[in-house]
Amino acid sequence: MDWSRLLDLDRLWNPGYQADPRRPAYDQDADRISFSAPFRRLANKTQVHPLYDNDHIHHRLIHSVETASVGRSLGLDVGWWLEQEGKVEKGGQAAVAGLVHAACLAHDIGNPPFGHSGEDAIGAWFAEKFDRGEGLFSDHEGCFAAEFEAFEGNAQGFRILNSLEMNRRGGMRLTHGTLGAFIKYPVTAATRNTLGARESGLKKFGVFETERSALEEVASRTGMIAGDQSGTWWRRHPLVFLVEAADDICYNILDLEDAFTARDLAYGDVAPLLSEVAGFSPREDRGDTAEEKIALLRAVAIGRAFESCSAAFAANHDTIMEGRFRGGLIEASALAGPFAEIGRLASERIFTSPRKTELEVMGRNLVHRVLDGVLPVFEALEAAEWDESRLTGYPSQLRRALGIDLRTAKDRYGALHTLADYVSGMTDRYAVKVAGIIRA
């Protein structure tokens, strides 16, 4: 891959775009994302702890802002190295940092209510419906059932950016460079099931069939390497590894701090792990509180982590550019061991805490109740031959009461995506409200 193409600042589906020398295109990308309604809704979407009443616990919006901050710093560090090595032209450092910053802001924009458990709940509901094979769910192949049965927030995010927000053709019309950095899994669900894509290390799919043309255009414009001769999937854009590393740094370190704040973990559980990453232990003779010590360790740990990931990117640069790098920068860094220990503790103690588990069960039931409750609108729409004006009775009343946008529901496949758009776009609190309306 070639950095001169990878940092492409032209806009998707906007050939007449003229760059403003006073305002870089990647900064405009960040602004478009930051001021969008889907980004704003992240303030009421779960990061790890659902429906928590502690104001210091992270939600998706704060996590996204912090990830973008780390991503920008990581991009500046890597961009500086690329300039020093002559791999990008002068000014390339700012472009690398700006594109990573914008992509990090958007990286969770497609996440549904109740975090990853919400993804699982949506996928399980669709899988059950397709398994029965009735009505809207009778055409497993024609409706690309795999997209829904393993519902993926990354693909929903790409859909929001390119189909749902601002413009129906091109969405936010972000730069090809930002979109390339965003696409963690440059493959559709159907193609992901092929042998080559599975062996490539693409653990999930990241694009729906509805946005396949956008993926193809971004891959072509940025020069991403085709995965095989079929030309239906691609190797990752190099900046994806920086976005992923920023996300990994933030959720690993800050999940620990949140668990301490929520009293799921004690100081003695958290401080030693953060000390390993930070490279020091807090002094005991200064009178600092446990909270202050954890905050200091968190700050220093983040700095050391992004420096370590930057060094890993430089060490693996050629392999990354050839599309042969596997895994993540954290795993390839000098801090792989401490981060593995953090991951083990999180799996054993944080993700299985009683309160979190109880709320995940509640969230799953709420999501299923909402999906069951709004499904009659789409069944009635099919009976009305996809003519919204012909809806009558309760389905029409429910559509108006809940403000369901049916413009993309022109066939079964479109209807299922419209249903998924509506439910996945909900905040935690709005999902609770809609479930209450339907139950009432």
Summary of the structure (lengths in Angstrom):
residues: 440
radius of gyration: 22.3
end to end distance: 56.4
largest distance: 74.4
contacts: 1565
relative contact order: 0.13
helix: 65%
strand: 2%
